[in-house]
Amino acid sequence: MDRVERRIVLETPREEVWTALTEPARLSAWIGAEVDLDVRSGGRGTARRGDGAMRRIRVESVEPPRRLVLRWWPYEHDGRPGQSTRVEFMLEEREAAHTLLTVTESGLPGSPSGAGAEPDVFAGARP
């Protein structure tokens, strides 16, 4: 298994869910880490936990208000990013101001698509 997919219907309009995913302060509350993120294709960012560990983030695709694709790396303790995974958020409108949110994380470590080292896309860039 190289991916995990979860779906949930939220009693919230799609635009509100989109805002929660793309505004760093709201995303911070959701994932439990302080997020700094440039939400545009090619944008970069970080998620920093209270213990100081940092997760690097790169935005692969933005299609407001229906799709956001990120690549993120494990929380770092030694300054090395390790193997990344790809996270896709899909938002579909449902009746009566509801949203179907599908979150798919792929390229998990130990899977065929998660095998091998990646170049450090953050080399020379400050998070």
Backbone atoms as SQL, in Angstrom:
CREATE TABLE atoms (id INTEGER PRIMARY KEY, chain TEXT, resi INTEGER, resn TEXT, atom TEXT, x REAL, y REAL, z REAL);
INSERT INTO atoms VALUES
  (1, 'A', 1, 'MET', 'N', 0.847, -1.168, 0.000),
  (2, 'A', 1, 'MET', 'CA', 0.000, 0.000, 0.000),
  (3, 'A', 1, 'MET', 'C', 0.898, 1.238, 0.000),
  (4, 'A', 2, 'ASP', 'N', 0.714, 2.097, -0.999),
  (5, 'A', 2, 'ASP', 'CA', 1.555, 3.285, -1.076),
  (6, 'A', 2, 'ASP', 'C', 0.783, 4.566, -0.814),
  (7, 'A', 3, 'ARG', 'N', -0.485, 4.433, -0.409),
  (8, 'A', 3, 'ARG', 'CA', -1.281, 5.631, -0.169),
  (9, 'A', 3, 'ARG', 'C', -2.363, 5.390, 0.865),
  (10, 'A', 4, 'VAL', 'N', -2.759, 6.487, 1.475),
  (11, 'A', 4, 'VAL', 'CA', -3.858, 6.466, 2.427),
  (12, 'A', 4, 'VAL', 'C', -4.847, 7.525, 1.949),
  (13, 'A', 5, 'GLU', 'N', -6.121, 7.144, 1.892),
  (14, 'A', 5, 'GLU', 'CA', -7.148, 8.085, 1.460),
  (15, 'A', 5, 'GLU', 'C', -8.261, 8.109, 2.486),
  (16, 'A', 6, 'ARG', 'N', -8.679, 9.318, 2.836),
  (17, 'A', 6, 'ARG', 'CA', -9.779, 9.512, 3.787),
  (18, 'A', 6, 'ARG', 'C', -10.769, 10.479, 3.173),
  (19, 'A', 7, 'ARG', 'N', -12.048, 10.212, 3.403),
  (20, 'A', 7, 'ARG', 'CA', -13.125, 11.091, 2.933),
  (21, 'A', 7, 'ARG', 'C', -14.038, 11.418, 4.097),
  (22, 'A', 8, 'ILE', 'N', -14.497, 12.672, 4.103),
  (23, 'A', 8, 'ILE', 'CA', -15.440, 13.093, 5.125),
  (24, 'A', 8, 'ILE', 'C', -16.339, 14.176, 4.530),
  (25, 'A', 9, 'VAL', 'N', -17.611, 14.122, 4.877),
  (26, 'A', 9, 'VAL', 'CA', -18.537, 15.181, 4.484),
  (27, 'A', 9, 'VAL', 'C', -18.634, 16.154, 5.648),
  (28, 'A', 10, 'LEU', 'N', -18.290, 17.399, 5.372),
  (29, 'A', 10, 'LEU', 'CA', -18.302, 18.450, 6.382),
  (30, 'A', 10, 'LEU', 'C', -19.548, 19.313, 6.206),
  (31, 'A', 11, 'GLU', 'N', -20.148, 19.705, 7.297),
  (32, 'A', 11, 'GLU', 'CA', -21.326, 20.579, 7.254),
  (33, 'A', 11, 'GLU', 'C', -20.870, 22.026, 7.146),
  (34, 'A', 12, 'THR', 'N', -20.086, 22.285, 6.108),
  (35, 'A', 12, 'THR', 'CA', -19.461, 23.580, 5.903),
  (36, 'A', 12, 'THR', 'C', -19.382, 23.846, 4.400),
  (37, 'A', 13, 'PRO', 'N', -19.651, 25.079, 3.956),
  (38, 'A', 13, 'PRO', 'CA', -19.516, 25.397, 2.533),
  (39, 'A', 13, 'PRO', 'C', -18.073, 25.194, 2.045),
  (40, 'A', 14, 'ARG', 'N', -17.927, 24.848, 0.782),
  (41, 'A', 14, 'ARG', 'CA', -16.606, 24.566, 0.210),
  (42, 'A', 14, 'ARG', 'C', -15.644, 25.742, 0.382),
  (43, 'A', 15, 'GLU', 'N', -16.085, 26.970, 0.187),
  (44, 'A', 15, 'GLU', 'CA', -15.200, 28.124, 0.306),
  (45, 'A', 15, 'GLU', 'C', -14.615, 28.248, 1.713),
  (46, 'A', 16, 'GLU', 'N', -15.413, 27.897, 2.715),
  (47, 'A', 16, 'GLU', 'CA', -14.937, 27.949, 4.099),
  (48, 'A', 16, 'GLU', 'C', -13.887, 26.864, 4.355),
  (49, 'A', 17, 'VAL', 'N', -14.099, 25.678, 3.808),
  (50, 'A', 17, 'VAL', 'CA', -13.108, 24.597, 3.944),
  (51, 'A', 17, 'VAL', 'C', -11.820, 24.999, 3.231),
  (52, 'A', 18, 'TRP', 'N', -11.957, 25.591, 2.043),
  (53, 'A', 18, 'TRP', 'CA', -10.784, 26.050, 1.284),
  (54, 'A', 18, 'TRP', 'C', -9.977, 27.048, 2.108),
  (55, 'A', 19, 'THR', 'N', -10.655, 27.980, 2.740),
  (56, 'A', 19, 'THR', 'CA', -9.985, 28.985, 3.572),
  (57, 'A', 19, 'THR', 'C', -9.237, 28.316, 4.720),
  (58, 'A', 20, 'ALA', 'N', -9.841, 27.310, 5.321),
  (59, 'A', 20, 'ALA', 'CA', -9.188, 26.605, 6.435),
  (60, 'A', 20, 'ALA', 'C', -7.918, 25.885, 5.980),
  (61, 'A', 21, 'LEU', 'N', -7.870, 25.470, 4.719),
  (62, 'A', 21, 'LEU', 'CA', -6.687, 24.784, 4.189),
  (63, 'A', 21, 'LEU', 'C', -5.603, 25.749, 3.726),
  (64, 'A', 22, 'THR', 'N', -5.984, 26.958, 3.334),
  (65, 'A', 22, 'THR', 'CA', -5.022, 27.839, 2.680),
  (66, 'A', 22, 'THR', 'C', -4.604, 29.059, 3.494),
  (67, 'A', 23, 'GLU', 'N', -5.251, 29.333, 4.595),
  (68, 'A', 23, 'GLU', 'CA', -4.797, 30.403, 5.478),
  (69, 'A', 23, 'GLU', 'C', -3.913, 29.782, 6.556),
  (70, 'A', 24, 'PRO', 'N', -2.633, 30.173, 6.599),
  (71, 'A', 24, 'PRO', 'CA', -1.702, 29.532, 7.531),
  (72, 'A', 24, 'PRO', 'C', -2.188, 29.455, 8.979),
  (73, 'A', 25, 'ALA', 'N', -2.817, 30.503, 9.491),
  (74, 'A', 25, 'ALA', 'CA', -3.270, 30.475, 10.893),
  (75, 'A', 25, 'ALA', 'C', -4.316, 29.386, 11.102),
  (76, 'A', 26, 'ARG', 'N', -5.214, 29.215, 10.151),
  (77, 'A', 26, 'ARG', 'CA', -6.260, 28.192, 10.289),
  (78, 'A', 26, 'ARG', 'C', -5.697, 26.801, 10.050),
  (79, 'A', 27, 'LEU', 'N', -4.794, 26.671, 9.094),
  (80, 'A', 27, 'LEU', 'CA', -4.155, 25.381, 8.858),
  (81, 'A', 27, 'LEU', 'C', -3.320, 24.980, 10.074),
  (82, 'A', 28, 'SER', 'N', -2.683, 25.955, 10.718),
  (83, 'A', 28, 'SER', 'CA', -1.906, 25.688, 11.935),
  (84, 'A', 28, 'SER', 'C', -2.778, 25.043, 13.008),
  (85, 'A', 29, 'ALA', 'N', -3.970, 25.594, 13.197),
  (86, 'A', 29, 'ALA', 'CA', -4.883, 25.052, 14.206),
  (87, 'A', 29, 'ALA', 'C', -5.297, 23.630, 13.853),
  (88, 'A', 30, 'TRP', 'N', -5.442, 23.354, 12.574),
  (89, 'A', 30, 'TRP', 'CA', -5.900, 22.032, 12.147),
  (90, 'A', 30, 'TRP', 'C', -4.820, 20.970, 12.342),
  (91, 'A', 31, 'ILE', 'N', -3.565, 21.265, 11.957),
  (92, 'A', 31, 'ILE', 'CA', -2.531, 20.230, 12.034),
  (93, 'A', 31, 'ILE', 'C', -1.707, 20.285, 13.321),
  (94, 'A', 32, 'GLY', 'N', -1.942, 21.280, 14.159),
  (95, 'A', 32, 'GLY', 'CA', -1.264, 21.322, 15.449),
  (96, 'A', 32, 'GLY', 'C', 0.188, 21.745, 15.390),
  (97, 'A', 33, 'ALA', 'N', 0.543, 22.543, 14.384),
  (98, 'A', 33, 'ALA', 'CA', 1.895, 23.075, 14.255),
  (99, 'A', 33, 'ALA', 'C', 1.778, 24.466, 13.644),
  (100, 'A', 34, 'GLU', 'N', 2.746, 25.338, 13.916),
  (101, 'A', 34, 'GLU', 'CA', 2.717, 26.687, 13.354),
  (102, 'A', 34, 'GLU', 'C', 3.127, 26.620, 11.889),
  (103, 'A', 35, 'VAL', 'N', 2.194, 26.989, 11.005),
  (104, 'A', 35, 'VAL', 'CA', 2.417, 26.890, 9.565),
  (105, 'A', 35, 'VAL', 'C', 2.726, 28.255, 8.980),
  (106, 'A', 36, 'ASP', 'N', 3.749, 28.291, 8.153),
  (107, 'A', 36, 'ASP', 'CA', 4.082, 29.448, 7.331),
  (108, 'A', 36, 'ASP', 'C', 4.114, 28.908, 5.905),
  (109, 'A', 37, 'LEU', 'N', 3.201, 29.378, 5.035),
  (110, 'A', 37, 'LEU', 'CA', 3.064, 28.765, 3.720),
  (111, 'A', 37, 'LEU', 'C', 2.692, 29.792, 2.666),
  (112, 'A', 38, 'ASP', 'N', 3.401, 29.764, 1.557),
  (113, 'A', 38, 'ASP', 'CA', 3.104, 30.573, 0.381),
  (114, 'A', 38, 'ASP', 'C', 2.226, 29.711, -0.524),
  (115, 'A', 39, 'VAL', 'N', 0.909, 29.944, -0.484),
  (116, 'A', 39, 'VAL', 'CA', -0.051, 29.077, -1.180),
  (117, 'A', 39, 'VAL', 'C', -0.173, 29.499, -2.642),
  (118, 'A', 40, 'ARG', 'N', 0.787, 29.031, -3.425),
  (119, 'A', 40, 'ARG', 'CA', 0.770, 29.179, -4.885),
  (120, 'A', 40, 'ARG', 'C', 1.629, 28.048, -5.437),
  (121, 'A', 41, 'SER', 'N', 1.390, 27.666, -6.684),
  (122, 'A', 41, 'SER', 'CA', 2.199, 26.591, -7.269),
  (123, 'A', 41, 'SER', 'C', 3.671, 26.962, -7.160),
  (124, 'A', 42, 'GLY', 'N', 4.467, 26.063, -6.612),
  (125, 'A', 42, 'GLY', 'CA', 5.888, 26.308, -6.394),
  (126, 'A', 42, 'GLY', 'C', 6.193, 26.990, -5.071),
  (127, 'A', 43, 'GLY', 'N', 5.153, 27.412, -4.343),
  (128, 'A', 43, 'GLY', 'CA', 5.349, 28.064, -3.056),
  (129, 'A', 43, 'GLY', 'C', 5.963, 27.102, -2.042),
  (130, 'A', 44, 'ARG', 'N', 6.610, 27.666, -1.061),
  (131, 'A', 44, 'ARG', 'CA', 7.261, 26.866, -0.024),
  (132, 'A', 44, 'ARG', 'C', 6.768, 27.295, 1.338),
  (133, 'A', 45, 'GLY', 'N', 7.022, 26.433, 2.304),
  (134, 'A', 45, 'GLY', 'CA', 6.645, 26.775, 3.657),
  (135, 'A', 45, 'GLY', 'C', 7.183, 25.774, 4.651),
  (136, 'A', 46, 'THR', 'N', 6.774, 25.975, 5.898),
  (137, 'A', 46, 'THR', 'CA', 7.171, 25.086, 6.977),
  (138, 'A', 46, 'THR', 'C', 6.007, 24.895, 7.940),
  (139, 'A', 47, 'ALA', 'N', 6.078, 23.806, 8.661),
  (140, 'A', 47, 'ALA', 'CA', 5.202, 23.561, 9.804),
  (141, 'A', 47, 'ALA', 'C', 6.145, 23.280, 10.968),
  (142, 'A', 48, 'ARG', 'N', 6.040, 24.073, 12.018),
  (143, 'A', 48, 'ARG', 'CA', 6.958, 23.944, 13.149),
  (144, 'A', 48, 'ARG', 'C', 6.169, 23.588, 14.403),
  (145, 'A', 49, 'ARG', 'N', 6.551, 22.456, 15.003),
  (146, 'A', 49, 'ARG', 'CA', 5.904, 22.022, 16.240),
  (147, 'A', 49, 'ARG', 'C', 6.456, 22.778, 17.434),
  (148, 'A', 50, 'GLY', 'N', 5.766, 22.648, 18.546),
  (149, 'A', 50, 'GLY', 'CA', 6.185, 23.291, 19.785),
  (150, 'A', 50, 'GLY', 'C', 7.542, 22.847, 20.278),
  (151, 'A', 51, 'ASP', 'N', 7.961, 21.613, 19.930),
  (152, 'A', 51, 'ASP', 'CA', 9.272, 21.112, 20.364),
  (153, 'A', 51, 'ASP', 'C', 10.406, 21.574, 19.445),
  (154, 'A', 52, 'GLY', 'N', 10.070, 22.404, 18.428),
  (155, 'A', 52, 'GLY', 'CA', 11.085, 22.936, 17.526),
  (156, 'A', 52, 'GLY', 'C', 11.291, 22.130, 16.258),
  (157, 'A', 53, 'ALA', 'N', 10.756, 20.908, 16.200),
  (158, 'A', 53, 'ALA', 'CA', 10.904, 20.102, 14.992),
  (159, 'A', 53, 'ALA', 'C', 10.163, 20.775, 13.845),
  (160, 'A', 54, 'MET', 'N', 10.761, 20.713, 12.646),
  (161, 'A', 54, 'MET', 'CA', 10.208, 21.406, 11.491),
  (162, 'A', 54, 'MET', 'C', 9.915, 20.432, 10.350),
  (163, 'A', 55, 'ARG', 'N', 8.813, 20.666, 9.672),
  (164, 'A', 55, 'ARG', 'CA', 8.437, 19.925, 8.469),
  (165, 'A', 55, 'ARG', 'C', 8.461, 20.914, 7.310),
  (166, 'A', 56, 'ARG', 'N', 9.172, 20.580, 6.254),
  (167, 'A', 56, 'ARG', 'CA', 9.221, 21.434, 5.076),
  (168, 'A', 56, 'ARG', 'C', 8.051, 21.104, 4.156),
  (169, 'A', 57, 'ILE', 'N', 7.556, 22.124, 3.467),
  (170, 'A', 57, 'ILE', 'CA', 6.394, 21.966, 2.596),
  (171, 'A', 57, 'ILE', 'C', 6.669, 22.659, 1.265),
  (172, 'A', 58, 'ARG', 'N', 6.250, 22.022, 0.173),
  (173, 'A', 58, 'ARG', 'CA', 6.274, 22.652, -1.146),
  (174, 'A', 58, 'ARG', 'C', 4.903, 22.478, -1.776),
  (175, 'A', 59, 'VAL', 'N', 4.342, 23.546, -2.314),
  (176, 'A', 59, 'VAL', 'CA', 3.038, 23.502, -2.968),
  (177, 'A', 59, 'VAL', 'C', 3.246, 23.060, -4.411),
  (178, 'A', 60, 'GLU', 'N', 2.566, 21.987, -4.808),
  (179, 'A', 60, 'GLU', 'CA', 2.681, 21.497, -6.179),
  (180, 'A', 60, 'GLU', 'C', 1.587, 22.052, -7.085),
  (181, 'A', 61, 'SER', 'N', 0.374, 22.200, -6.552),
  (182, 'A', 61, 'SER', 'CA', -0.738, 22.644, -7.395),
  (183, 'A', 61, 'SER', 'C', -1.798, 23.326, -6.537),
  (184, 'A', 62, 'VAL', 'N', -2.377, 24.398, -7.085),
  (185, 'A', 62, 'VAL', 'CA', -3.451, 25.125, -6.407),
  (186, 'A', 62, 'VAL', 'C', -4.542, 25.385, -7.439),
  (187, 'A', 63, 'GLU', 'N', -5.739, 24.886, -7.147),
  (188, 'A', 63, 'GLU', 'CA', -6.905, 25.106, -8.011),
  (189, 'A', 63, 'GLU', 'C', -8.075, 25.526, -7.128),
  (190, 'A', 64, 'PRO', 'N', -8.107, 26.826, -6.742),
  (191, 'A', 64, 'PRO', 'CA', -9.154, 27.292, -5.835),
  (192, 'A', 64, 'PRO', 'C', -10.544, 27.116, -6.442),
  (193, 'A', 65, 'PRO', 'N', -11.519, 26.810, -5.654),
  (194, 'A', 65, 'PRO', 'CA', -11.491, 26.305, -4.281),
  (195, 'A', 65, 'PRO', 'C', -11.688, 24.792, -4.235),
  (196, 'A', 66, 'ARG', 'N', -11.070, 24.052, -5.161),
  (197, 'A', 66, 'ARG', 'CA', -11.365, 22.625, -5.213),
  (198, 'A', 66, 'ARG', 'C', -10.181, 21.678, -4.997),
  (199, 'A', 67, 'ARG', 'N', -8.941, 22.128, -5.223),
  (200, 'A', 67, 'ARG', 'CA', -7.825, 21.187, -5.140),
  (201, 'A', 67, 'ARG', 'C', -6.553, 21.900, -4.686),
  (202, 'A', 68, 'LEU', 'N', -5.873, 21.275, -3.717),
  (203, 'A', 68, 'LEU', 'CA', -4.583, 21.745, -3.225),
  (204, 'A', 68, 'LEU', 'C', -3.692, 20.527, -3.096),
  (205, 'A', 69, 'VAL', 'N', -2.504, 20.597, -3.693),
  (206, 'A', 69, 'VAL', 'CA', -1.551, 19.489, -3.620),
  (207, 'A', 69, 'VAL', 'C', -0.249, 19.992, -3.014),
  (208, 'A', 70, 'LEU', 'N', 0.187, 19.321, -1.956),
  (209, 'A', 70, 'LEU', 'CA', 1.424, 19.654, -1.255),
  (210, 'A', 70, 'LEU', 'C', 2.362, 18.461, -1.281),
  (211, 'A', 71, 'ARG', 'N', 3.618, 18.747, -1.181),
  (212, 'A', 71, 'ARG', 'CA', 4.610, 17.709, -0.898),
  (213, 'A', 71, 'ARG', 'C', 5.238, 18.143, 0.408),
  (214, 'A', 72, 'TRP', 'N', 5.275, 17.215, 1.372),
  (215, 'A', 72, 'TRP', 'CA', 5.903, 17.580, 2.636),
  (216, 'A', 72, 'TRP', 'C', 6.827, 16.487, 3.093),
  (217, 'A', 73, 'TRP', 'N', 7.770, 16.930, 3.916),
  (218, 'A', 73, 'TRP', 'CA', 8.830, 16.061, 4.396),
  (219, 'A', 73, 'TRP', 'C', 8.604, 15.791, 5.871),
  (220, 'A', 74, 'PRO', 'N', 9.144, 14.695, 6.392),
  (221, 'A', 74, 'PRO', 'CA', 8.961, 14.386, 7.817),
  (222, 'A', 74, 'PRO', 'C', 9.515, 15.506, 8.700),
  (223, 'A', 75, 'TYR', 'N', 9.006, 15.561, 9.925),
  (224, 'A', 75, 'TYR', 'CA', 9.553, 16.534, 10.875),
  (225, 'A', 75, 'TYR', 'C', 11.025, 16.246, 11.080),
  (226, 'A', 76, 'GLU', 'N', 11.830, 17.294, 10.993),
  (227, 'A', 76, 'GLU', 'CA', 13.279, 17.172, 11.087),
  (228, 'A', 76, 'GLU', 'C', 13.764, 17.444, 12.503),
  (229, 'A', 77, 'HIS', 'N', 14.675, 16.614, 12.944),
  (230, 'A', 77, 'HIS', 'CA', 15.341, 16.845, 14.224),
  (231, 'A', 77, 'HIS', 'C', 16.827, 17.077, 13.986),
  (232, 'A', 78, 'ASP', 'N', 17.322, 16.615, 12.825),
  (233, 'A', 78, 'ASP', 'CA', 18.754, 16.693, 12.557),
  (234, 'A', 78, 'ASP', 'C', 19.080, 17.585, 11.360),
  (235, 'A', 79, 'GLY', 'N', 18.089, 18.320, 10.831),
  (236, 'A', 79, 'GLY', 'CA', 18.338, 19.222, 9.713),
  (237, 'A', 79, 'GLY', 'C', 18.306, 18.562, 8.350),
  (238, 'A', 80, 'ARG', 'N', 17.986, 17.267, 8.283),
  (239, 'A', 80, 'ARG', 'CA', 17.913, 16.562, 7.002),
  (240, 'A', 80, 'ARG', 'C', 16.457, 16.232, 6.711),
  (241, 'A', 81, 'PRO', 'N', 15.957, 16.575, 5.515),
  (242, 'A', 81, 'PRO', 'CA', 14.531, 16.449, 5.252),
  (243, 'A', 81, 'PRO', 'C', 14.001, 15.029, 5.090),
  (244, 'A', 82, 'GLY', 'N', 14.773, 14.066, 4.643),
  (245, 'A', 82, 'GLY', 'CA', 14.263, 12.711, 4.473),
  (246, 'A', 82, 'GLY', 'C', 13.311, 12.582, 3.287),
  (247, 'A', 83, 'GLN', 'N', 12.576, 11.485, 3.246),
  (248, 'A', 83, 'GLN', 'CA', 11.678, 11.163, 2.141),
  (249, 'A', 83, 'GLN', 'C', 10.354, 11.922, 2.252),
  (250, 'A', 84, 'SER', 'N', 9.927, 12.533, 1.171),
  (251, 'A', 84, 'SER', 'CA', 8.675, 13.296, 1.187),
  (252, 'A', 84, 'SER', 'C', 7.484, 12.418, 0.834),
  (253, 'A', 85, 'THR', 'N', 6.294, 12.926, 1.137),
  (254, 'A', 85, 'THR', 'CA', 5.051, 12.328, 0.667),
  (255, 'A', 85, 'THR', 'C', 4.233, 13.432, 0.006),
  (256, 'A', 86, 'ARG', 'N', 3.313, 13.011, -0.834),
  (257, 'A', 86, 'ARG', 'CA', 2.442, 13.940, -1.573),
  (258, 'A', 86, 'ARG', 'C', 1.063, 13.899, -0.935),
  (259, 'A', 87, 'VAL', 'N', 0.515, 15.074, -0.625),
  (260, 'A', 87, 'VAL', 'CA', -0.789, 15.163, 0.016),
  (261, 'A', 87, 'VAL', 'C', -1.709, 15.977, -0.899),
  (262, 'A', 88, 'GLU', 'N', -2.827, 15.372, -1.268),
  (263, 'A', 88, 'GLU', 'CA', -3.800, 16.040, -2.134),
  (264, 'A', 88, 'GLU', 'C', -5.103, 16.227, -1.378),
  (265, 'A', 89, 'PHE', 'N', -5.594, 17.463, -1.372),
  (266, 'A', 89, 'PHE', 'CA', -6.882, 17.804, -0.773),
  (267, 'A', 89, 'PHE', 'C', -7.848, 18.107, -1.915),
  (268, 'A', 90, 'MET', 'N', -8.929, 17.360, -1.993),
  (269, 'A', 90, 'MET', 'CA', -9.972, 17.594, -3.001),
  (270, 'A', 90, 'MET', 'C', -11.245, 18.000, -2.271),
  (271, 'A', 91, 'LEU', 'N', -11.870, 19.086, -2.727),
  (272, 'A', 91, 'LEU', 'CA', -13.104, 19.580, -2.115),
  (273, 'A', 91, 'LEU', 'C', -14.214, 19.555, -3.158),
  (274, 'A', 92, 'GLU', 'N', -15.308, 18.876, -2.835),
  (275, 'A', 92, 'GLU', 'CA', -16.454, 18.800, -3.733),
  (276, 'A', 92, 'GLU', 'C', -17.683, 19.338, -3.019),
  (277, 'A', 93, 'GLU', 'N', -18.391, 20.229, -3.694),
  (278, 'A', 93, 'GLU', 'CA', -19.619, 20.771, -3.124),
  (279, 'A', 93, 'GLU', 'C', -20.663, 19.676, -3.030),
  (280, 'A', 94, 'ARG', 'N', -21.401, 19.720, -1.957),
  (281, 'A', 94, 'ARG', 'CA', -22.541, 18.826, -1.752),
  (282, 'A', 94, 'ARG', 'C', -23.755, 19.695, -1.452),
  (283, 'A', 95, 'GLU', 'N', -24.888, 19.080, -1.379),
  (284, 'A', 95, 'GLU', 'CA', -26.127, 19.818, -1.130),
  (285, 'A', 95, 'GLU', 'C', -26.103, 20.507, 0.233),
  (286, 'A', 96, 'ALA', 'N', -26.897, 21.554, 0.339),
  (287, 'A', 96, 'ALA', 'CA', -27.132, 22.268, 1.604),
  (288, 'A', 96, 'ALA', 'C', -25.836, 22.703, 2.292),
  (289, 'A', 97, 'ALA', 'N', -24.943, 23.333, 1.536),
  (290, 'A', 97, 'ALA', 'CA', -23.706, 23.901, 2.089),
  (291, 'A', 97, 'ALA', 'C', -22.828, 22.867, 2.795),
  (292, 'A', 98, 'HIS', 'N', -22.728, 21.683, 2.219),
  (293, 'A', 98, 'HIS', 'CA', -21.840, 20.640, 2.722),
  (294, 'A', 98, 'HIS', 'C', -20.684, 20.469, 1.730),
  (295, 'A', 99, 'THR', 'N', -19.571, 19.946, 2.219),
  (296, 'A', 99, 'THR', 'CA', -18.396, 19.716, 1.379),
  (297, 'A', 99, 'THR', 'C', -17.860, 18.311, 1.623),
  (298, 'A', 100, 'LEU', 'N', -17.595, 17.591, 0.540),
  (299, 'A', 100, 'LEU', 'CA', -16.892, 16.319, 0.636),
  (300, 'A', 100, 'LEU', 'C', -15.407, 16.648, 0.529),
  (301, 'A', 101, 'LEU', 'N', -14.661, 16.345, 1.584),
  (302, 'A', 101, 'LEU', 'CA', -13.216, 16.549, 1.602),
  (303, 'A', 101, 'LEU', 'C', -12.556, 15.184, 1.481),
  (304, 'A', 102, 'THR', 'N', -11.714, 15.034, 0.455),
  (305, 'A', 102, 'THR', 'CA', -10.929, 13.818, 0.273),
  (306, 'A', 102, 'THR', 'C', -9.464, 14.190, 0.439),
  (307, 'A', 103, 'VAL', 'N', -8.780, 13.507, 1.357),
  (308, 'A', 103, 'VAL', 'CA', -7.353, 13.734, 1.596),
  (309, 'A', 103, 'VAL', 'C', -6.631, 12.445, 1.239),
  (310, 'A', 104, 'THR', 'N', -5.693, 12.551, 0.304),
  (311, 'A', 104, 'THR', 'CA', -4.921, 11.392, -0.134),
  (312, 'A', 104, 'THR', 'C', -3.449, 11.676, 0.073),
  (313, 'A', 105, 'GLU', 'N', -2.779, 10.822, 0.835),
  (314, 'A', 105, 'GLU', 'CA', -1.332, 10.940, 1.016),
  (315, 'A', 105, 'GLU', 'C', -0.694, 9.749, 0.334),
  (316, 'A', 106, 'SER', 'N', 0.250, 10.022, -0.568),
  (317, 'A', 106, 'SER', 'CA', 0.872, 8.949, -1.343),
  (318, 'A', 106, 'SER', 'C', 2.387, 9.054, -1.306),
  (319, 'A', 107, 'GLY', 'N', 3.040, 7.956, -1.744),
  (320, 'A', 107, 'GLY', 'CA', 4.495, 7.901, -1.709),
  (321, 'A', 107, 'GLY', 'C', 5.024, 7.632, -0.323),
  (322, 'A', 108, 'LEU', 'N', 4.257, 6.879, 0.451),
  (323, 'A', 108, 'LEU', 'CA', 4.626, 6.603, 1.835),
  (324, 'A', 108, 'LEU', 'C', 5.924, 5.811, 1.914),
  (325, 'A', 109, 'PRO', 'N', 6.761, 6.077, 2.907),
  (326, 'A', 109, 'PRO', 'CA', 8.016, 5.338, 3.057),
  (327, 'A', 109, 'PRO', 'C', 7.765, 3.837, 3.102),
  (328, 'A', 110, 'GLY', 'N', 8.632, 3.097, 2.434),
  (329, 'A', 110, 'GLY', 'CA', 8.506, 1.647, 2.400),
  (330, 'A', 110, 'GLY', 'C', 7.664, 1.145, 1.243),
  (331, 'A', 111, 'SER', 'N', 7.000, 2.038, 0.525),
  (332, 'A', 111, 'SER', 'CA', 6.201, 1.646, -0.628),
  (333, 'A', 111, 'SER', 'C', 7.048, 1.796, -1.885),
  (334, 'A', 112, 'PRO', 'N', 6.692, 1.113, -2.972),
  (335, 'A', 112, 'PRO', 'CA', 7.471, 1.241, -4.207),
  (336, 'A', 112, 'PRO', 'C', 7.596, 2.688, -4.687),
  (337, 'A', 113, 'SER', 'N', 6.535, 3.479, -4.580),
  (338, 'A', 113, 'SER', 'CA', 6.612, 4.863, -5.047),
  (339, 'A', 113, 'SER', 'C', 7.295, 5.770, -4.032),
  (340, 'A', 114, 'GLY', 'N', 7.537, 5.283, -2.829),
  (341, 'A', 114, 'GLY', 'CA', 8.213, 6.076, -1.813),
  (342, 'A', 114, 'GLY', 'C', 9.653, 5.677, -1.632),
  (343, 'A', 115, 'ALA', 'N', 10.129, 4.743, -2.449),
  (344, 'A', 115, 'ALA', 'CA', 11.486, 4.244, -2.308),
  (345, 'A', 115, 'ALA', 'C', 12.490, 5.203, -2.924),
  (346, 'A', 116, 'GLY', 'N', 13.688, 5.207, -2.385),
  (347, 'A', 116, 'GLY', 'CA', 14.761, 6.002, -2.966),
  (348, 'A', 116, 'GLY', 'C', 14.864, 7.386, -2.369),
  (349, 'A', 117, 'ALA', 'N', 15.997, 7.972, -2.549),
  (350, 'A', 117, 'ALA', 'CA', 16.239, 9.307, -2.011),
  (351, 'A', 117, 'ALA', 'C', 15.796, 10.357, -3.020),
  (352, 'A', 118, 'GLU', 'N', 15.436, 11.495, -2.520),
  (353, 'A', 118, 'GLU', 'CA', 15.060, 12.622, -3.359),
  (354, 'A', 118, 'GLU', 'C', 16.102, 13.702, -3.214),
  (355, 'A', 119, 'PRO', 'N', 16.273, 14.521, -4.247),
  (356, 'A', 119, 'PRO', 'CA', 17.168, 15.651, -4.081),
  (357, 'A', 119, 'PRO', 'C', 16.561, 16.622, -3.070),
  (358, 'A', 120, 'ASP', 'N', 17.393, 17.364, -2.402),
  (359, 'A', 120, 'ASP', 'CA', 16.903, 18.349, -1.438),
  (360, 'A', 120, 'ASP', 'C', 16.437, 19.575, -2.196),
  (361, 'A', 121, 'VAL', 'N', 15.134, 19.682, -2.438),
  (362, 'A', 121, 'VAL', 'CA', 14.584, 20.808, -3.195),
  (363, 'A', 121, 'VAL', 'C', 14.710, 22.110, -2.423),
  (364, 'A', 122, 'PHE', 'N', 15.111, 22.039, -1.180),
  (365, 'A', 122, 'PHE', 'CA', 15.242, 23.235, -0.363),
  (366, 'A', 122, 'PHE', 'C', 16.691, 23.675, -0.222),
  (367, 'A', 123, 'ALA', 'N', 17.594, 22.989, -0.909),
  (368, 'A', 123, 'ALA', 'CA', 19.002, 23.350, -0.799),
  (369, 'A', 123, 'ALA', 'C', 19.200, 24.815, -1.167),
  (370, 'A', 124, 'GLY', 'N', 19.865, 25.539, -0.313),
  (371, 'A', 124, 'GLY', 'CA', 20.142, 26.939, -0.573),
  (372, 'A', 124, 'GLY', 'C', 18.984, 27.876, -0.271),
  (373, 'A', 125, 'ALA', 'N', 17.836, 27.340, 0.088),
  (374, 'A', 125, 'ALA', 'CA', 16.681, 28.190, 0.393),
  (375, 'A', 125, 'ALA', 'C', 16.408, 28.149, 1.886),
  (376, 'A', 126, 'ARG', 'N', 16.078, 29.277, 2.427),
  (377, 'A', 126, 'ARG', 'CA', 15.716, 29.317, 3.843),
  (378, 'A', 126, 'ARG', 'C', 14.248, 29.022, 3.959),
  (379, 'A', 127, 'PRO', 'N', 13.847, 28.101, 4.849),
  (380, 'A', 127, 'PRO', 'CA', 12.422, 27.809, 5.022),
  (381, 'A', 127, 'PRO', 'C', 11.679, 28.973, 5.632);
